[in-house]
């Protein structure tokens, strides 16, 4: 048993015992109230999940095992000569609540590379699709096709003991995380680069090798991928893709099926697809204004015109956050260090100075501040990735870290099948009286 797996098993056994005792002593205690508006509002804010890997505060933003993004940037191991955290270190932290050593992170990089080879049938399935198929559709099909390799599915069919569910889930999670950059890079090169593929570089880390296989060279882009794949990795369990994966996994579907289901959710424009909508909207603005250096007045007018048409300003607002998204801030700091003279980056900053005041003046928007999607596209365009329909795939590769770490915890803690109670409108009207 490898070191990470052993640590996870020991910690999960201890926490499972503690949770069972807690439920026995406190299971009947009331911890939340549900309002009628929450029943209609997509269960917004209802406390009904255990999610150990991260938590989200409306004002503070995301914390991974209690640590902020700036703290992660300081504490997590880095590539020699690099300044951004390695995503391998965040996965280790989310899984066992410990900051890993450089040696442990290097082991994890090597372990994922050993597990990274894509099945031949996955490549065959993808090549039957039109290259114009949306990259997220290709990704979901590719993930689903790899389910034939599921350790959990195979061992469950053989009569696996419930106590071993976590073990098989861990193996599937490690394999899937290892393969995702290779799958995503294959889709990118096939759809946008004339099906010319770039061999892996096994001397690189997980994110660095992903950048290399995409074909965008340079140390800065590798550093960007390390940062990007770290800050997008998790956002507590209630967001649509994490919750979908959790729900499907609670049926004991393996992580290939449950993660693919979650990615169907991520592909929606109210969730992960928003990152492509932001840069698309900015490009449309520059085209209409016939300049990539608009004035403040031009930007204000375009924002107001967009709102007057009954449309939203993509990249602004969040279901939980009531302050600027710390992930936006992390990307802004990166851009200030490396590409502060980029036209599209400067437009993003103009929007940051303009949109919140306009949205706030409407009196209808609870959070007029930018979310993570508001900045990422402009940075990616600078480094040559202008194919914005691929951006959600990058998000998906990152989000696997948090979702699959949480899946391991769900099976280790023996969390049950998720089954909320639905009610009719008639019942709700009577209850409200």
N, C-alpha and C positions, 0 to 999 in steps of 0.2 A: 504494500500500500504506500503510495507516494506521500510526501510530507504534508502537502496541502490537503489531500483527501483525509489523512489521519487527523489533522487538526480540526477539520470541519466535522468529522464524525464525533470526536470527543466533545466539542462545543455544542453540537446539536443534541447529543444525548443529555447533556447537563441542562440545556434550556428546555428541552421537551419535558423532562421530569419537573422542572420548576413551573412550567406552564400548566401541566396537569394538576399540580397542587393548587395553583392559583385559581383555576377554573372550578375546582371542587369547593374552594373556600369562598369564591367571589362570583361564581357564575350567574347568580340571580340579581346581582347589583346592577342598577341602572347607570349607564355611563353617557347616554346621549338622548336627546329628544328629536323627533322627526316632525317637521312642519309639512303642511299640505303642499306648499310650494315645492318642497324637496321631492315629494312623490312625483309631481309633474315635471320637475326640473332635472331629470336624469340622475336622481339620487345624489345631487350635488352636496358634497360635504358630509354625507352620512358615514359615520365611523363604523365600518363593517369588515375590515380586512386586517390581517397581520402581514406586515411587509418590513422585514428586518434591515434591508440593505440601504435604504435612504428615507428621509422624511422631508416634507416641504412645508415651510412656514410662509404665510402670506406676506410678511414684511422682510424676513431674513433670506428667503429663497431656499434653495436646495442645500441639504447637508447629507453627506455620505458617511454613514456611521458616526454622525455627530460633527463631521469636519466640513468646513466651507471649501469652496473652490480655491481661494487663495492659500488656505492651509494645505490642501492637496498639492498645489503647485510647489509648495515649500518642502513638504514632508515625503512625498512619494519619490522613489528612485527614478533616475533619468538616464538616458543614453549618454555615454561618455562624450563630453563636449556639448551636450544639449541642455536646454533650460526648461523644457516642458515635461510634465510627468508622463511616465509610461502607463498606458491603459492596463497592462498586466498587473501593475501594482494596485490599481483601483479594484480590479476583480478580486485579488487576494484580500484586500481590505474588506470588501463587501461580503465575501464568503466567510471569513473567520474573524473579522473585527480586529485585525492587527496590521500595522504598517509593516510591509515586508522589507527584508534586506535586499541589497543589490543582487546577492547570490540567489535568493529565492525568486526574484523577478527574472533573472537570466535563465533559471531553470524553467520557469513557466513559458518564457518565449520559445525555448528549445522544445519543450513538451508540445506546445501547440503546433510548432512546425512539423514535428513527427506525425501529428494526426491530421495534417492539412490536405492531404490528397483527395481530390474530388472523385467520386465514382464515375466510371466511364459512361454509365447509363444517364447520369445527370447531364453531362455534356451533350449526349445524343438527344435527350429530350429538348434541351434548349435550342439546339441547332435546327429543330423542326419548326420553331417559331419564327415568325417574321422578325427581322432585326428592328422593325418599327414598333414592336410590342413594347408597351411601357415597361421601363426597367423594374418597377416594383412588381408588376405581374410576372416578369421573368424570375425575379428573386423568389417570390412566393412559390412558383412552380418548381424552381430548383431546390428549395428547402424541402418541399413536400416529397420530391423524388428521392431524396436521401433518407427518407423514413425507412427504407428497406434495410438500412444499416443500424437501426435503433437497437441498442443493447437492452433497453427497458422492455420494448415490445417483445423481443425474443425471449428474454428471461421470464416475463410475465406469462407467456404462452407455455413455458416449461414448468410453471407452478412456483414462481418466486415467492419467498416469504415476505410479508409486509415489512418486516424489519429491514429488508434489503432494498426497498424501493429507492431510498436515497442514493445508494451505491450505483445502481444502474442509471439513475438520473444524472448523477455526477459525471459518469462516463459519457453519456449522450451530450451533456452540456459542454464538456471539454472538447469533444469531437466537432460539435456544431460551431462553436466559437472559432476553433482552429480553421475551419473550412470557409467561413463566411467571407473573409477578404479575398480568397481565391475565386469564390463564386461571383462576388460583386465585380472584381476586376475583369473576369471573363465576360460578364454581361456588358461592362463598359466598353471594352476593346471590340467586342463583337458588334455592338450597336452603333458606335461612334468612330471607330478607328479601323474600319475595313477588315475586321476579323483578324487583325494582326496582334498576336499576343506576346507578352513579355514574360520570360521565365522568372521564377522566384529567385530571390537572393537570400540564401539561408543564413547569411552573416548578419542580417538585419533583424530588428525586433518586429513584433506583430503589426504595429501601425506603420513603421518605416517600410516594411516589405509591401504592405498594401499600397502605399504611395508609389513605390517602385513599379509594382505590377500595373498600376493605373497608367504609368508612362509619363508622369509629371515629376521630373527630376529636380534636384536641388535640396539642400539641407533645410531651407525654410519651409518648403511644402511638407517635408517629413515631420518637421516640428509642428506645423499646423495640424497634420493628421493626428499626432499624439495628443495635442490639446483637444481637438474636435472630438475624437473618440473617447476621451475622458469625460468631458463636460456634458456630452449627450447620453451618457451610459445609463442613467436611471433618473426617475423623477417621481419617487414614491409609487405605490401600487395602484392608485386610483385613476391614473390617466388611462385613456382608452386602450392603447396597445398593451400596456402592462396588465390591466384588468382583464382584457380578453384572453391573454395568454394564461393568466392565473385561473380564470374560469374553466377554460378548456383543459388545462393540466389537472384541475381538481377532479375531472372525470377519469383520471389515470390515462388519458391520452399522453403519449410520449412527447418530449420537448420539440421534436421536429414538427409534429402536427400542431401543438399548442403555440409554438413560436410563429409558425406560418399563419395561424389564425390571427395572432396579434399583429402581424405585418399587414394583413388585410385591413385592419383597423388603422394602422399607421399611415396607410396609403390614402386616407380620406383627407379632403381639403381643410377640415376643421381640426386636423391633427398634424401628422408629419408632412403632408403634402404642402403645407403652408410655406415651407422654406423655399420651394420653387416658385410659389406665387409672389413672394416678396420681390425677388430679383426680376421676375417677369414684369411686375408692375413698374419697377424702377426703369427697366429698359423701355417700356412703353412710354413712360414719361419723357425720357430723354429723346425718344423718337418724335414725339408730338412737339416738344419744345425746340427740337433741332439743336440741342446742345447737351454735353455731359458736364457742363459747368453752370447750372441754373442759378439764378439769383434767389434770394430769400423770398422775394415777392412772387416769383414764378412758382416756386415750390408751394407756397401757401395757397396760391390760386389752384394749382393742380390737386392739392389735397381737398380743398373745398369743392371743386368740381366733381371729384370722385365721390365724396359724401352726398352731394346733391343728386347724384344718379342712383342713390340707394345702395351703394357699394361700401364695403369696409376697407380700411387701410390695412393691408396685410402686414403681419409682423407686430401688430400692436394689440394689447389686451391679453389676458390670461385668465383661465378659469379659477385659479387660486391666488396668484401673486397680486399684490397691491403696491408693488414697488418695481423699479427697473430690474429685469431678470439678471441675476449675477452671471449667467452664462453669456448674455449680451456684453456685459462689462468685461469679462475675460477676453472675449474676441476683440473688443475695442482696444484693450491694452495691447494685444498682440499686433493689431493693425497700426497702432501708434508707434510701436517699436520698429516695424518693418516696412510698412507701405502707406505711410501717412499722406503721401502726395497722389494717391490713386483717386481718379475722378469718382468712381462708383462708391468707394469708401467714404469720400467726402459728402456725397449725397446722403448716405446712411446717417452721417453725423448731422447734416442739415435737418433731416427728418426728425432725429432725436430732439433737436432744439425747437422744432415747430409742431409736430403732431400732438404731443401731450397737451399743450395749451389749447389747441383747437378742439380736441376730443373732450377735454375737461370743461370747456365752455358750453358744451352741449348739455351737460348735466345728466346724461344718461349712461355714461361709461364709468364703470366701477374702477377699472384699471386702464388709464390711458398710456401706460408705459410700454416700452418695447419688450418683446420676449426674445428667446434665443434665435428665432428664425429671422429677425430683423437685420441681422448682421452677416450671417454665415455666407450667403450667396455672393455678396460683394467681394469678400475675401477670396472665395473659390474662383470667381471670374478673373481676378487679378493674376492668379497662378495658372490660368489657362483652361480651367474647367468651366466652360461656358454652357455646357449641356445641362441646363437646370432641371430637366426631367429626371436626371440621375441623382439629384441631391438627397431625396428621401431614402435612397439605398444607402448612402453614407450614414444617415441617421439610424437606419435599421442595423447596420453592422455594429454601431456603437451600442445601441439599446439592448442588443443581445447580452451584453455583460451583466446588466442589472437584472433583466428578466430571467436569465438562466441561473444566476446566482440565487435569486429568490425562489425559483422552481426547486432547486436543491433543498432549500430551507423548508418549503411547503411539504415535500415528501419526507424529510427527516423529522419534522415535527408532527407528521401524521395529520395535517390539516384536512378537513372533510370536504366532500362534494359541496360546492357553493350552490345554494338554493334559496334566493330571496323570495319573499311572499309578495305576490301581486294582488291588487285590489281593483274593483270596478269603480267607475266614477260615482255610481249611485251609493256604494258603500262609503266612499270618501265624503260625499255630501252629508250623509247621515252622521258620520263620525265628527265632522266639523261643527255640527250643531251641539 
